[in-house]
Amino acid sequence: MLILFGVPGAFIIKNFHFYEFFLKSLTLEDVPNHGRIHFVCNSWVYPASKYKSDRIFFANQAYLPSETPETLRKYRENELVTLRGDGTGKLEEWDRVYDYAYYNDLGYPDKGEEFARPILGGSSEYPYPRRDPNSESRIPLLTNLDIYVPRDERFGHVKMSDFLAFSLKSTVQSLLPGFKGLLNNTPNEFDSFEDVLKLYEGGIKLPHGPLLKAITDNIPLEILKQLFHYDGEGLFKYPTPQVIQEDKTAWRTDEEFGREMLAGINPVLISRLQEFPPKSKLDPNIYGNQNSTITREQIEDKLDGLTVDEAIKANMLFILNHHDIVMPYLRRINTTTYASRTLLFLQHNGTLKPLAIELSLPHPDGDHFGTVSKVYTPADQGVEGSIWQLAKAYAVVNDTGIHQLISHWLKTHAVIEPFVIATNRQLSVLHPIHKLLLPHFRDTMNINALARKLLINSGGIIELTFFPAKYSMEMSAVVYKDWIFPEQALPADLIKRGVAVEDSSSPHGIRLLIEDYPYAVDGLKIWSAIRSWVTEYCYFYYKSDDTVQKDSELQDWWKELRREGHGDKKDEPWWPKMKTRQELIESCTIIIWIASALHAAVNFGQYAYAGYSVNRPSLSRKFMPEPGSPEYEELKTNPDKVFLKTIVPQLQTLLEISVLEILSRHASDTFYLGQRDSPEWTKDQEPLLAFERFGKKLSDIEDQIMQMNGDHQKWKNRFGPAKVPYTLLFPTSEEGLTGKGIPNSTCI
């Protein structure tokens, strides 16, 4: 039924059917003295008997709280009360409650101590962003996806039909038992790189046995064909990853190794070396001397005639440093993994040349004795060349785990969820900032909930296939201690890592010290476009700083974000005070950047680079061969076999690349940066025109990316030896496995 408040500003609807329905929108034509009124709904409406309060939808006119028409004020306030809930009772699928919880649903302590995991969040030891409160019970995922997530936050039917969620649960539930039973006695190894390439070129045939039976007995044939590219006779064939589409061996070159730190799937970690040798920040009272053992003599002959000090002064030395993150866990992980530091030299042609890789282990006599470290330097012939290839692989094992757990999961998925929850709890759908941010939250709560049940949980895929194993999420909680919201702004991040300096004469206010840094070059353009759009939007609704300060919903939103959503960070002084328009603009720009472009940069290239597992191994199974050992002797006759026996085995490769393919795909219902699902998302014309300008800027950026990618002589890092053009920050994409496109939200 419609309730008319003069010019209709809202309507109440009651569902008297037995089943829910999805209400996309409602339009009133020819309203007297007004004309057309549009209501954007996009919500599931359940039978009226399920609700304690009426379902109400508002017209697409934005209002600050103080400007809300008096007739709508009570409905605006009551709707927020409904969405906040009262914190009691079990949440059902029709409930629309947004609330907070700790990460207390990752372990299975009832199954035994080995399945227990610490609670993340609420402690100084393991701080963490908050999540939605859906841990009522564990549901058999193979038959049911009804974990509680507010219904409007769950995947739509189109996305479900794309198998995104079903594929994930099929992978884990059906394959994990077979994998776990065979991991310690693996009958199948890759004997050569040709064997690995068969996964893509001719298909790999699994022998009949427990694994194949587990797969074929539990997964419907239609899913098997789509997810695992199965032919029904035991043959599995996967799409060829981009990194080997043009050249099968270029991934092994030092240039490609360095290039992927700037244009691969984890381009957010490399930093400028500012002191030599690199020093550790680990507490020496606990860990002893953890400083690097790399010497000047080991690298100075590779610096084009410069000394180390001269190269540092010229901003030509860089480091990929995993040491301090990994070292505290090595003894507990108890695997054949090292903590690594990689030094690189910025050459005059703009590419990075690796100089040395330091691999470190805890001292056998105890942590307080420091490390046992060994330094490896480049070689391309004989056993020394094979040792160097292994050293690079161990460094990549570190990088792959840190990418997945920190760059990807923690710094996009986990940190953005509190913003989703707080926005729905404290900002009315009438609020202009709610309208600004809403597209950037689509599907995030759903994919995070599925990840907690399938990927990052105790015994899940991440623990099985990445080196930190059962300490994966704990490690990410330790890193969260150093997470600072303002530093998530791209310019601030680049400056902090020393790869850029402030420069008022540069277009973005900073100057890159690595001019050919594809992630940073494209990212700064995207960042600037987002910031310009947010500035125009916010200036339309907020005419002064005083307007920001007097916006009650905005202030409650920001207060809750700090105190509840990121509650373990609530006392940090670096939070913006939200007293000025510039603080609002910067904060909203960071939120949109994290949810869209940052996530795209670290997610959608996963299959392109790590789908070929030898390029991005996620764990190692043996230590570096030592002179005199059988493995060292084998390096002389069959170095490729030693390499393959050192990293991911065949069965885990099958599991890992199946999941990476799912995570790297765009669904058919994806909306990309600069797009909205409704052209009438607001009635205000000025914001609509500003949004058009935003879309035009993004289109121009696409043209610039294509032009730069085509200039292989000038921009070597945009293409590289593997001939993979850098398109991870190309704004739009087609459906599927494209290696490009920036979805509005962290949606997969």
For each residue, the residues with C-beta under 8 A, 3 or more apart:
1: 11 12 13 14
2: 8 11 12
3: 8 10 11 12
4: 8
5: 8 9 10 69 71 72
6: 71
7: 31 33 34 37
8: 2 3 4 5 11 28 31 37 59
9: 5 58 59 61 69 71 72
10: 3 5 56 57 58 59 72 75
11: 1 2 3 8 26 39 56 57
12: 1 2 3 54 55 56
13: 1 23 45 55 56 57
14: 1 48 54 55
15: 20 21 45 46 47 48 55
16: 47 48
17: 21 47
18: 47
19: 47
20: 15 44 45 46 47 94 151
21: 15 17 44 45
22: 42 43 44 45
23: 13 26 41 42 43 44 45 57
24: 41 42
25: 38 39 40 41 42 678 680
26: 11 23 38 39 41 57
27: 36 37 38 39
28: 8 31 36 37 38 39
29: 36
30: 35 36
31: 7 8 28 34 35 36 37
32:
33: 7
34: 7 31 37
35: 30 31
36: 27 28 29 30 31
37: 7 8 27 28 31 34 59
38: 25 26 27 28 59 60 680 683
39: 11 25 26 27 28 57 58 59 60
40: 25 60 678 680 681
41: 23 24 25 26 57
42: 22 23 24 25 152 677 678
43: 22 23 55 57 151 152
44: 20 21 22 23 94 151 152
45: 13 15 20 21 22 23 55
46: 15 20 50 51 94 151
47: 15 16 17 18 19 20 50
48: 14 15 16 51
49:
50: 46 47 92 94
51: 46 48 54 55 94
52: 82
53: 78 82
54: 12 14 51
55: 12 13 14 15 43 45 51
56: 10 11 12 13 75 79
57: 10 11 13 23 26 39 41 43
58: 9 10 39 61 72 75 76 428 429 430
59: 8 9 10 37 38 39 683
60: 38 39 40 680 681 682 683
61: 9 58 430 682 683 684
62: 430 431 432 435 541 682 683 684
63: 67 68 69 72 430 431 432
64: 67 68 431 432 541 542 547 551
65: 68 76 428 431 551 552 553
66: 550 551 552
67: 63 64
68: 63 64 65 72 73 76 430
69: 5 9 63 72 73
70: 73
71: 5 6 9
72: 5 9 10 58 63 68 69 75 76 430
73: 68 69 70 76 77
74: 77 78
75: 10 56 58 72 78 79
76: 58 65 68 72 73 79 80 428 430
77: 73 74 80 81
78: 53 74 75 81 82
79: 56 75 76 82 83 428 429
80: 76 77 83 84 425 426 428 553
81: 77 78 84
82: 52 53 78 79 85 96 97
83: 79 80 96 97 98 424 425
84: 80 81 97 98 99 425
85: 82 88 91 95 97 98 99
86: 89
87: 99
88: 85
89: 86
90: 136
91: 85 95 97 133 134 136 148
92: 50 95 148
93: 146 148 151
94: 20 44 46 50 51 151
95: 85 91 92 148 150 151
96: 82 83 150 151 152
97: 82 83 84 85 91 150
98: 83 84 85 132 150 420 421 424 425
99: 84 85 87 132 133 421 425
100: 130 131 132 133 418 421 564 565 567
101: 104 105 130 131 132 133 134 135
102: 119 120 121 122 128 130 131
103: 106 119 120 121 128 131 452 473
104: 101 119 120 121 135
105: 101 134 135 452 453 457
106: 103 117 120 452 456 457 458 473
107: 115 116 117 118 457 458
108: 111 115 116 457 458 459
109: 112 113 115 116
110:
111: 108 115
112: 109 115 116
113: 109 116
114: 470
115: 107 108 109 111 112 458 459
116: 107 108 109 112 113 458
117: 106 107 458 470 473 474
118: 107 125 126 474 477
119: 102 103 104 122 123 126
120: 102 103 104 106 126 127 128 473 474 477
121: 102 103 104 126 127 128 129 130 477 567 568
122: 102 119 127 567 568
123: 119 126 127 568
124: 127 568
125: 118
126: 118 119 120 121 123 474 477 478
127: 120 121 122 123 124 477 480 481 568 569
128: 102 103 120 121 414 476 477 480 568
129: 121 414 415 417 418 480 565 566
130: 100 101 102 121 417 418 421 564 565 566 567
131: 100 101 102 103 134 414 417 448 449 452
132: 98 99 100 101 148 149 150 153 417 421 445 448 449
133: 91 99 100 101 148
134: 91 101 105 131 147 148 149 449
135: 101 104 105
136: 90 91 148
137:
138: 453
139: 144 145 146 147
140: 143 144
141: 144 145 169 172 173 453 454
142: 169 170 173 174 218
143: 140
144: 139 140 141
145: 139 141 165 166 169 450
146: 93 139
147: 134 139 449 450 453
148: 91 92 93 95 132 133 134 136
149: 132 134 153 154 445 446 449
150: 95 96 97 98 132 153 154 424 445
151: 20 43 44 46 93 94 95 96 154
152: 42 43 44 96
153: 132 149 150 420 441 443 444 445 446
154: 149 150 151 443 446
155: 159 160 164 165 443 446
156: 159 160 669
157: 160 161
158: 161 162 667 668 669
159: 155 156 162 164 165 443 667 668 669
160: 155 156 157 163 164 165 166
161: 157 158
162: 158 159 665 667 668 669
163: 160 166 167 223 226 227 662
164: 155 159 160 167 168 662 665 667 748
165: 145 155 159 160 168 169 446 450
166: 145 160 163 169 170 223
167: 163 164 170 171 223 226 227 662
168: 164 165 171 172 450 454 455 659 662
169: 141 142 145 165 166 172 173 450 453 454
170: 142 166 167 173 174 218 219 223 227
171: 167 168 174 175 227 454 461 655 658 659 662
172: 141 168 169 175 176 454 455 460 461
173: 141 142 169 170 176 218
174: 142 170 171 177 178 214 215 218 219
175: 171 172 178 179 211 214 215 655 658
176: 172 173 179 180 459 461 464
177: 174 180 181 214
178: 174 175 181 182 210 211 212 213 214 215
179: 175 176 182 183 211 464 651 652 655
180: 176 177 183 459 464
181: 177 178 210 211
182: 178 179 185 186 187 210 211 651
183: 179 180 186 464 649 651 652
184:
185: 182
186: 182 183 189 649 650 651
187: 182 207 209
188: 206 207 649 650 651
189: 186 644 645 649 650
190: 193 195 196 644 649 650 653
191: 195 641 644
192: 195 196 640 641 644
193: 190 196 197 248 614 640 644
194: 197 198
195: 190 191 192 198 204 644
196: 190 192 193 199 612 613 614 644 653
197: 193 194 200 201 244 248
198: 194 195 201 202 203 204
199: 196 203 204 236 237 238 653 654 657
200: 197 237 238 239 240 241 244 612
201: 197 198 240
202: 198 237
203: 198 199 229 231 235 236 237
204: 195 198 199 235 236 237 650 654
205: 233 234 235 236
206: 188 209 211 212 215 234 236 654
207: 187 188 212 234
208: 212 213 234
209: 187 206 212 213
210: 178 181 182 213 214
211: 175 178 179 181 182 206 214 215 651
212: 178 206 207 208 209 215 216 234
213: 178 208 209 210 216 217
214: 174 175 177 178 210 211 217 218
215: 174 175 178 206 211 212 218 219 224 228 230
216: 212 213 219 224
217: 213 214
218: 142 170 173 174 214 215
219: 170 174 215 216 223 224 227 228
220: 223 224
221: 224 225 230 232
222: 225 226
223: 163 166 167 170 219 220 226 227
224: 215 216 219 220 221 227 228 230 232
225: 221 222 228 229 230 231 232
226: 163 167 222 223 229
227: 163 167 170 171 219 223 224 658 662
228: 215 219 224 225 236 654 658
229: 203 225 226 236 237 238 239
230: 215 221 224 225 235 236
231: 203 225 234 235 236 237
232: 221 224 225
233: 205
234: 205 206 207 208 212 231
235: 203 204 205 230 231
236: 199 203 204 205 206 228 229 230 231 654
237: 199 200 202 203 204 229 231
238: 199 200 229 611 657 658 661
239: 200 229 607 611 661 737
240: 200 201 244 245
241: 200 244 245 607 608 609 610 611 612 615
242: 245 608 609 722 724 739
243: 250 251 608 609 611 612 615 722 724
244: 197 200 240 241 247 248 251 612 615 722
245: 240 241 242 723 724
246: 250 722 723 724
247: 244 250 721 722 723
248: 193 197 244
249: 252 253
250: 243 246 247 253 256 720 721 722 723
251: 243 244 256 612 614 615 721 722
252: 249 256 389
253: 249 250 256 257 721
254: 257 258 353 354 378 392
255: 258 259 351 352 353 720 721
256: 250 251 252 253 259 260 720 721 722
257: 253 254 260 261 354 392 396
258: 254 255 261 262 344 351 352 353 354
259: 255 256 262 263 264 351 352 716 717 720 721 722
260: 256 257 263 264 265 266 267 609 720
261: 257 258 264 266 267 269 270 320 344 352
262: 258 259 267 270 352 514 516 517 518 519 520 717
263: 259 260 267 517 518 519 717 718 720 724 726 728
264: 259 260 261 267 605 609
265: 260 403 602 603 605 606 608 609 610 616 728
266: 260 261 269 399 400 402 403 407 602
267: 260 261 262 263 264 270 517 518 519 520 601
268: 407 411 493 519 598 601 602
269: 261 266 320 321 399 402 403 407 497
270: 261 262 267 318 319 320 344 497 499
271: 318 319 321 497 498 499
272: 315 317 318 319 497 498 499 513
273: 276 278 312 317 318 319 343
274: 312 498
275: 278 279 312
276: 273 294 296 308 309 312 317
277: 291 292 293 294 295
278: 273 275 291 292 294 319 321 323 341 343
279: 275 291 292
280: 287 289 290 291 292 323 324 327
281: 324
282: 286 287 290 324 327 328
283: 286 287
284: 287 288 289 290
285: 368
286: 282 283 367 368
287: 280 282 283 284 290 327 328 367 368 370
288: 284 363 367 368 369 370 371
289: 280 284 370 371
290: 280 282 284 287 323 324 327 360 370 371
291: 277 278 279 280
292: 277 278 279 280 323 341 358 373
293: 277 358 371 373 375
294: 276 277 278 298 299 341 343 356 358 375
295: 277 298 299 375
296: 276 299 300 307 308
297: 300
298: 294 295 355 356 375 377
299: 294 295 296 302 303 308 343 345 355 356 377
300: 296 297 303 307 308
301:
302: 299 345 353 355 377 378
303: 299 300 306 307 308 310 311 316 345 355
304: 345 347 348
305:
306: 303 310 311 314 316
307: 296 300 303 310 311
308: 276 296 299 300 303 311 312 317
309: 276 312 313
310: 303 306 307 313 314
311: 303 306 307 308 314 316 317 345
312: 273 274 275 276 308 309 315 316 317
313: 309 310
314: 306 310 311
315: 272 312 346 513
316: 303 306 311 312 345 346
317: 272 273 276 308 311 312 343 344 345 346
318: 270 271 272 273 343 344 345 346 352 499 514
319: 270 271 272 273 278 341 342 343 344
320: 261 269 270 340 341 342 344 395 399
321: 269 271 278 324 341 342
322: 325 326 339 340 341 395 398 399 402
323: 278 280 290 292 326 327 339 340 341 358 360
324: 280 281 282 290 321 327 328 339
325: 322 339 402 406 475 478 479
326: 322 323 329 330 337 338 339 340 398 402
327: 280 282 287 290 323 324 330 339 360 362 371
328: 282 287 324 478
329: 326 332 333 468 471 475
330: 326 327 333 337 338 339 361 362
331: 334 362 367
332: 329 471
333: 329 330 337 467 468 469 471
334: 331
335: 467 469 619 620 621
336: 620 621 622 623
337: 326 330 333 394 397 398 467 619 620
338: 326 330 359 360 361 394 398 620 623 624
339: 322 323 324 325 326 327 330 359 360 361 371 398
340: 320 322 323 326 357 358 359 360 394 395 398
341: 278 292 294 319 320 321 322 323 357 358 360
342: 319 320 321 354 356 357 358 395
343: 273 278 294 299 317 318 319 354 355 356 357
344: 258 261 270 317 318 319 320 352 353 354 355
345: 299 302 303 304 311 316 317 318 352 353 354 355
346: 315 316 317 318 350 351 352 513 514
347: 304 350 351 352 353
348: 304
349: 716
350: 346 347 514 515 516 715 716 717
351: 255 258 259 346 347 516 716 717
352: 255 258 259 261 262 318 344 345 346 347 514
353: 254 255 258 302 344 345 347
354: 254 257 258 342 343 344 345 357 378 392
355: 298 299 302 303 343 344 345 377 378
356: 294 298 299 342 343 375 376 377
357: 340 341 342 343 354 375 376 377 391 392 394 395
358: 292 293 294 323 340 341 342 373 374 375 376
359: 338 339 340 373 374 376 391 394 395 624
360: 290 323 327 338 339 340 341 371 372 373 374
361: 330 338 339 371 372 373
362: 327 330 331 367 371 372
363: 288 366 367 369 370 371 372
364: 372
365: 369
366: 363 369
367: 286 287 288 331 362 363
368: 285 286 287 288
369: 288 363 365 366
370: 287 288 289 290 363
371: 288 289 290 293 327 339 360 361 362 363
372: 360 361 362 363 364
373: 292 293 358 359 360 361
374: 358 359 360 624
375: 293 294 295 298 356 357 358
376: 356 357 358 359 387 388 391
377: 298 299 302 355 356 357 388
378: 254 302 354 355 388
379: 382 384 385 387 388
380: 385 388
381: 384 385
382: 379 385 386 636
383: 386 387 632 635 636 639
384: 379 381 387 388
385: 379 380 381 382 388 389 639
386: 382 383 389 390 635 639 642 643
387: 376 379 383 384 390 391 624 625 635
388: 376 377 378 379 380 384 385 391 392
389: 252 385 386 392 393 639 643
390: 386 387 393 394 624 625 642 643 646
391: 357 359 376 387 388 394 395 624
392: 254 257 354 357 388 389 395 396
393: 389 390 396 397 614 617 620 643 646 647
394: 337 338 340 357 359 390 391 397 398 620 624
395: 320 322 340 342 357 359 391 392 398 399
396: 257 392 393 399 400 615 616 617
397: 337 393 394 400 401 467 617 618 619 620 647
398: 322 326 337 338 339 340 394 395 401 402 467
399: 266 269 320 322 395 396 402 403 616
400: 266 396 397 403 404 466 467 610 616 617 618
401: 397 398 404 405 466 467 468 472 618 619
402: 266 269 322 325 326 398 399 405 406 407
403: 265 266 269 399 400 406 407 408 602
404: 400 401 407 408 409 462 466 618
405: 401 402 408 409 410 462 466 468 472 473 475 476
406: 325 402 403 409 410 411 475 476 479
407: 266 268 269 402 403 404 410 411 412 602
408: 403 404 405 411 412 413 599 602 603
409: 404 405 406 412 413 414 451 456 476
410: 405 406 407 413 414 415 476 479 480 483
411: 268 406 407 408 414 415 483 488 594 598
412: 407 408 409 415 416 594 595 598 599 602 603 746
413: 408 409 410 416 417 444 447 448 451 599 746
414: 128 129 131 409 410 411 417 448 476 480
415: 129 410 411 412 418 480 483 488 566 594
416: 412 413 419 420 441 444 591 594 595 746
417: 129 130 131 132 413 414 420 421 444 445 448 565
418: 100 129 130 415 421 422 561 564 565 566
419: 416 422 423 437 441 561 565 591 595
420: 98 153 416 417 423 424 441 444 445
421: 98 99 100 130 132 417 418 424 425 445 565
422: 418 419 425 426 427 557 560 561 564 565
423: 419 420 426 427 433 434 437 438 441 557
424: 83 98 150 420 421 427
425: 80 83 84 98 99 421 422 560
426: 80 422 423 553 556 557 560
427: 422 423 424 431 433 434 553 554 557
428: 58 65 76 79 80 431 434 553
429: 58 79 434 435 438
430: 58 61 62 63 68 72 76 434
431: 62 63 64 65 427 428 434 435 553 554
432: 62 63 64 435 436 537 538 540 541 682 687
433: 423 427 436 437 554 557 584 588
434: 423 427 428 429 430 431 437 438
435: 62 429 431 432 438 681 682
436: 432 433 534 537 538 588
437: 419 423 433 434 440 441 588 591 592
438: 423 429 434 435 441 442
439: 442 671 676 677 744 745
440: 437 591 592 595 596 744 745
441: 153 416 419 420 423 437 438 444 445 595 745
442: 438 439 671 744 745 747
443: 153 154 155 159 446 447 745 746 747 748
444: 153 413 416 417 420 441 447 448 595 745 746 747
445: 132 149 150 153 417 420 421 441 448 449
446: 149 153 154 155 165 443 449 450
447: 413 443 444 450 451 746 747 748
448: 131 132 413 414 417 444 445 451 452
449: 131 132 134 147 149 445 446 452 453
450: 145 147 165 168 169 446 447 453 454 455
451: 409 413 447 448 454 455 456
452: 103 105 106 131 448 449 455 456 457
453: 105 138 141 147 169 449 450 457
454: 141 168 169 171 172 450 451 457 460 461
455: 168 172 450 451 452 460 461 462 659
456: 106 409 451 452 460 462 463 472 473
457: 105 106 107 108 452 453 454 460 463
458: 106 107 108 115 116 117 463 470
459: 108 115 176 180 463 464
460: 172 454 455 456 457 463 464
461: 171 172 176 454 455 464 465 655 656 659
462: 404 405 455 456 465 466 472
463: 456 457 458 459 460 466 468 469 470 472
464: 176 179 180 183 459 460 461 469 652 655
465: 461 462 618 619 648 652 655 656
466: 400 401 404 405 462 463 469 472 618 619
467: 333 335 337 397 398 400 401 618 619 620
468: 329 333 401 405 463 471 472 475
469: 333 335 463 464 466 472
470: 114 117 458 463
471: 329 332 333 468 474 475
472: 401 405 456 462 463 466 468 469 475 476
473: 103 106 117 120 405 456 476 477
474: 117 118 120 126 471 477 478
475: 325 329 405 406 468 471 472 478 479
476: 128 405 406 409 410 414 472 473 479 480
477: 118 120 121 126 127 128 473 474 480 481
478: 126 325 328 474 475 481
479: 325 406 410 475 476 482 483
480: 127 128 129 410 414 415 476 477 483 568
481: 127 477 478
482: 479
483: 410 411 415 479 480 488 569
484: 487 488 572 574
485: 488 566 569 574 575 576 587 590
486: 489 492 574 576 586 590
487: 484 492 493 496
488: 411 415 483 484 485 492 493 590 593 594 598
489: 486 492 493 527 586 589 590 593
490: 493 494 520 523 524 527 593 598
491: 494 495 500 508 509 510 524 527
492: 486 487 488 489 495 496
493: 268 487 488 489 490 496 497
494: 490 491 497 499 500 510 512 520 524
495: 491 492 498 500 501 502 510
496: 487 492 493
497: 269 270 271 272 493 494 500
498: 271 272 274 495 513
499: 270 271 272 318 494 512 513 514 517 520
500: 491 494 495 497 510 511 512 513 520
501: 495 510 511 513
502: 495 509 510 511
503: 506 509 510 511
504: 509
505:
506: 503 509 510 511
507: 524 528
508: 491 524 527 528
509: 491 502 503 504 506
510: 491 494 495 500 501 502 503 506 524
511: 500 501 502 503 506
512: 494 499 500 515 517 520 521 524
513: 272 315 346 498 499 500 501
514: 262 318 346 350 352 499 517 520
515: 350 512
516: 262 350 351 521 714 715 716 717 718
517: 262 263 267 499 512 514 520 521 717
518: 262 263 267 521 522 715 717 718 726 729
519: 262 263 267 268 522 523 601 726 728 729
520: 262 267 490 494 499 500 512 514 517 523 524
521: 512 516 517 518 524 525 708
522: 518 519 525 526 701 705 726 728 729 730
523: 490 519 520 526 527 597 601 729
524: 490 491 494 507 508 510 512 520 521 527 528
525: 521 522 528 529 701 704
526: 522 523 529 530 593 597 673 698 701 729 731 742
527: 489 490 491 508 523 524 530 531 589 593 597
528: 507 508 524 525 531 532
529: 525 526 532 533 694 697 698 701
530: 526 527 533 534 589 592 593 596 597 673 694
531: 527 528 534 535 585 586 589
532: 528 529 535 536 693 694 697
533: 529 530 536 537 690 691 693 694 697
534: 436 530 531 537 538 585 588 589 592
535: 531 532 538 539 585
536: 532 533 539 540 686 687 690 693
537: 432 436 533 534 540 541 687 690 691
538: 432 436 534 535 541 542 581 584 585 588
539: 535 536 542 543 581
540: 432 536 537 684 686 687 690
541: 62 64 432 537 538 547
542: 64 538 539 545 547 548 551 581 584
543: 539 547
544: 547 548 581
545: 542 548 549 579 580 581
546: 549 550
547: 64 541 542 543 544 550 551 581
548: 542 544 545 551 554 578 579 580 581 583 584
549: 545 546 555 579
550: 66 546 547
551: 64 65 66 542 547 548 554 555
552: 65 66 555 556
553: 65 80 426 427 428 431 556 557
554: 427 431 433 548 551 557 558 578 584
555: 549 551 552 558 559 578
556: 426 552 553 559 560
557: 422 423 426 427 433 553 554 560 561
558: 554 555 561 562 576 578 587
559: 555 556 562 563
560: 422 425 426 556 557 563 564 565
561: 418 419 422 557 558 564 565 566
562: 558 559 565 566 567 569 570 575
563: 559 560 567 570
564: 100 130 418 422 560 561 567
565: 100 129 130 417 418 419 421 422 560 561 562
566: 129 130 415 418 485 561 562 569 570
567: 100 121 122 130 562 563 564 570
568: 121 122 123 124 127 128 480
569: 127 483 485 562 566 572 575
570: 562 563 566 567
571:
572: 484 569 575
573:
574: 484 485 486
575: 485 562 569 572
576: 485 486 558 583 586 587
577: 580 583
578: 548 554 555 558 583 584 587
579: 545 548 549 583
580: 545 548 577 583 584
581: 538 539 542 544 545 547 548 584 585
582: 585 586
583: 548 576 577 578 579 580 586 587
584: 433 538 542 548 554 578 580 581 587 588
585: 531 534 535 538 581 582 588 589
586: 486 489 531 576 582 583 589 590
587: 485 558 576 578 583 584 590 591
588: 433 436 437 534 538 584 585 591 592
589: 489 527 530 531 534 585 586 592 593
590: 485 486 488 489 586 587 593 594
591: 416 419 437 440 587 588 594 595
592: 437 440 530 534 588 589 595 596
593: 488 489 490 526 527 530 589 590 596 597 598
594: 411 412 415 416 488 590 591 598 599 746
595: 412 416 419 440 441 444 591 592 598 599 744 745 746
596: 440 530 592 593 599 600 673 742 743 744 745 746
597: 523 526 527 530 593 600 601 673 729 742
598: 268 411 412 488 490 593 594 595 601 602
599: 408 412 413 594 595 596 602 603 743 745 746
600: 596 597 603 604 728 729 741 742 743
601: 267 268 519 523 597 598 605 728 729
602: 265 266 268 403 407 408 412 598 599 605
603: 265 408 412 599 600 606 663 664 748
604: 600 664 666 728 733 738 739 740 741
605: 264 265 601 602 608 609 664 728 739
606: 265 603 609 610 611 660 663 664
607: 239 241 610 611 657 660 661 663 664 737 739
608: 241 242 243 265 605 611 664 724 739
609: 241 242 243 260 264 265 605 606 612 615 616 724
610: 241 265 400 606 607 613 615 616 618 656 657 660
611: 238 239 241 243 606 607 608 657 660 661 664
612: 196 200 241 243 244 251 609 615 616
613: 196 610 616 617 618 647 648 653 656 657
614: 193 196 251 393 617 643 644 647
615: 241 243 244 251 396 609 610 612
616: 265 396 399 400 609 610 612 613
617: 393 396 397 400 613 614 620 647 648
618: 397 400 401 404 465 466 467 610 613 648 656
619: 335 337 397 401 465 466 467 647 648 652
620: 335 336 337 338 393 394 397 467 617 646 647
621: 335 336 645 646 647 649
622: 336 625 631 645 646
623: 336 338 626
624: 338 359 374 387 390 391 394
625: 387 390 622 629 631 632 634 635 642
626: 623 629 632
627: 632
628: 632
629: 625 626 632 633
630: 633 634
631: 622 625 634 635 642 645
632: 383 625 626 627 628 629 635 636
633: 629 630 636 637
634: 625 630 631 637 638 639 641 642
635: 383 386 387 625 631 632 638 639 642
636: 382 383 632 633 639
637: 633 634
638: 634 635 641 642
639: 383 385 386 389 634 635 636 642 643
640: 192 193 643 644
641: 191 192 634 638 644 645
642: 386 390 625 631 634 635 638 639 645 646
643: 386 389 390 393 614 639 640 646 647
644: 189 190 191 192 193 195 196 614 640 641 647
645: 189 621 622 631 641 642
646: 390 393 620 621 622 642 643
647: 393 397 613 614 617 619 620 621 643 644
648: 465 613 617 618 619 652 653 656
649: 183 186 188 189 190 621 652 653
650: 186 188 189 190 204 653 654
651: 179 182 183 186 188 211 654 655
652: 179 183 464 465 619 648 649 655 656
653: 190 196 199 613 648 649 650 656 657
654: 199 204 206 228 236 650 651 657 658
655: 171 175 179 461 464 465 651 652 658 659
656: 461 465 610 613 618 648 652 653 659 660
657: 199 238 607 610 611 613 653 654 660 661
658: 171 175 227 228 238 654 655 661 662
659: 168 171 455 461 655 656 662 663
660: 606 607 610 611 656 657 663 664
661: 238 239 607 611 657 658 664 665 737
662: 163 164 167 168 171 227 658 659 665 748
663: 603 606 607 659 660 748
664: 603 604 605 606 607 608 611 660 661 737 739
665: 162 164 661 662 735 736 737 748
666: 604 670 733 734 735 736 738 741 743
667: 158 159 162 164 670 735 747 748
668: 158 159 162 735
669: 156 158 159 162
670: 666 667 733 735 741 743 747
671: 439 442 675 676 677 743 744
672: 675 731 732 733 741 742 743 744
673: 526 530 596 597 698 731 742 743 744
674: 691 694 695 698 699 731 732
675: 671 672 695 732 744
676: 439 671 679 681 691
677: 42 439 671 681
678: 25 40 42 681
679: 676
680: 25 38 40 60 683
681: 40 60 435 676 677 678
682: 60 61 62 432 435 687 688
683: 38 59 60 61 62 680
684: 61 62 540 687 688
685: 688 689
686: 536 540 689 690
687: 432 536 537 540 682 684 690 691
688: 682 684 685 691 692
689: 685 686 692 693
690: 533 536 537 540 686 687 693 694
691: 533 537 674 676 687 688 694 695
692: 688 689 695 696
693: 532 533 536 689 690 696 697
694: 529 530 532 533 674 690 691 697 698
695: 674 675 691 692 698 699
696: 692 693 699 700
697: 529 532 533 693 694 700 701
698: 526 529 673 674 694 695 701 702 731 732
699: 674 695 696 702 703 731
700: 696 697 703 704
701: 522 525 526 529 697 698 704 705 731
702: 698 699 705 706 730 731 732
703: 699 700 706 707
704: 525 700 701 707 708
705: 522 701 702 708 709 726 727 729 730
706: 702 703 709 710 730
707: 703 704 710 711
708: 521 704 705 711 715 718
709: 705 706 715 718 719 725 726 727
710: 706 707
711: 707 708 714 715 718
712: 715 716 718 719
713: 716
714: 516 711
715: 350 516 518 708 709 711 712 718 719
716: 259 349 350 351 516 712 713 719 720
717: 259 262 263 350 351 516 517 518 720 726
718: 263 516 518 708 709 711 712 715 725 726
719: 709 712 715 716 723 724 725 726
720: 250 255 256 259 260 263 716 717 723 724
721: 247 250 251 253 255 256 259
722: 242 243 244 246 247 250 251 256 259
723: 245 246 247 250 719 720
724: 242 243 245 246 263 608 609 719 720 739
725: 709 718 719
726: 263 518 519 522 705 709 717 718 719 729
727: 705 709 730 738 739 740
728: 263 265 519 522 600 601 604 605 739 740
729: 518 519 522 523 526 597 600 601 705 726 742
730: 522 702 705 706 727 733 740 741 742
731: 526 672 673 674 698 699 701 702 741 742
732: 672 674 675 698 702 740 741 742
733: 604 666 670 672 730 738 740 741
734: 666 738 741
735: 665 666 667 668 670
736: 665 666
737: 239 607 661 664 665
738: 604 666 727 733 734 741
739: 242 604 605 607 608 664 724 727 728
740: 604 727 728 730 732 733
741: 600 604 666 670 672 730 731 732 733 734 738
742: 526 596 597 600 672 673 729 730 731 732
743: 596 599 600 666 670 671 672 673 747 748
744: 439 440 442 595 596 671 672 673 675 747
745: 439 440 441 442 443 444 595 596 599
746: 412 413 416 443 444 447 594 595 596 599
747: 442 443 444 447 667 670 743 744
748: 164 443 447 603 662 663 665 667 743
